[in-house]
Amino acid sequence: MTEIAPRIVVDSAVRFGKPVIRGTRVPVAIVVAKLAGGMSFDELMHEYDLKIEDVKAALHYAAVLVAGEEILIAA
């Protein structure tokens, strides 16, 4: 298991190596998608047994990934 960001880990034996919340099998992508779909922080934390710090870590990790994205537009 390798921590790639605070509270975010990858392990080839867990969720095919996708980033998950440390100590869980909850993928970062699920956290972000559920929030984007309208689920509240409280609902998400209750349903997936997460802490507020876990949810914020997932959002921060996603923001860092998007900030580092380079988009090339072909004319």
C-alpha positions as CSV (number, residue, x, y, z in Angstrom):
1,M,0.0,0.0,0.0
2,T,1.4,3.4,-1.0
3,E,0.1,6.8,0.2
4,I,0.0,9.1,-2.8
5,A,-1.6,12.0,-1.0
6,P,-2.7,12.7,2.6
7,R,-5.3,10.0,3.4
8,I,-5.3,8.7,-0.2
9,V,-3.6,5.3,-0.9
10,V,-3.2,2.8,-3.8
11,D,-2.8,-0.9,-3.5
12,S,-2.8,-3.2,-6.5
13,A,-4.8,-5.7,-4.3
14,V,-7.6,-3.1,-3.6
15,R,-9.9,-1.8,-6.2
16,F,-7.5,-2.7,-9.0
17,G,-5.0,-0.1,-7.7
18,K,-7.3,2.9,-8.0
19,P,-6.9,5.6,-5.4
20,V,-9.0,4.9,-2.2
21,I,-9.5,6.5,1.1
22,R,-6.9,5.1,3.5
23,G,-8.3,2.3,5.7
24,T,-11.3,1.8,3.4
25,R,-12.1,0.3,0.0
26,V,-13.9,3.6,-1.0
27,P,-12.5,5.0,-4.2
28,V,-11.8,8.7,-4.5
29,A,-13.8,8.7,-7.7
30,I,-16.9,7.5,-5.9
31,V,-16.6,10.2,-3.3
32,V,-16.3,12.9,-5.9
33,A,-19.1,11.5,-8.1
34,K,-21.5,11.1,-5.2
35,L,-21.0,14.8,-4.2
36,A,-21.3,15.9,-7.8
37,G,-24.6,14.0,-8.0
38,G,-26.0,15.9,-5.0
39,M,-25.3,13.7,-2.0
40,S,-24.5,15.8,1.0
41,F,-21.3,15.5,3.0
42,D,-23.3,14.0,5.9
43,E,-25.1,11.4,3.7
44,L,-21.8,10.4,2.1
45,M,-20.0,10.1,5.5
46,H,-22.8,8.0,6.9
47,E,-23.3,5.7,3.9
48,Y,-19.5,5.0,3.5
49,D,-18.4,5.4,7.1
50,L,-16.0,8.2,6.3
51,K,-14.8,11.2,8.3
52,I,-15.0,14.8,7.0
53,E,-11.2,14.7,6.6
54,D,-11.6,11.8,4.3
55,V,-14.1,13.6,2.0
56,K,-12.0,16.7,2.0
57,A,-8.9,14.7,1.1
58,A,-10.7,13.1,-1.8
59,L,-11.7,16.5,-3.1
60,H,-8.3,17.9,-2.6
61,Y,-6.7,15.0,-4.5
62,A,-9.2,15.4,-7.4
63,A,-8.4,19.2,-7.5
64,V,-4.7,18.6,-7.7
65,L,-5.2,16.1,-10.6
66,V,-7.3,18.5,-12.5
67,A,-4.9,21.4,-11.9
68,G,-2.1,19.4,-13.3
69,E,-4.0,18.4,-16.5
70,E,-2.7,19.8,-19.7
71,I,-5.3,20.2,-22.5
72,L,-4.0,20.4,-26.1
73,I,-6.4,21.9,-28.6
74,A,-5.8,21.0,-32.2
75,A,-7.1,23.6,-34.6
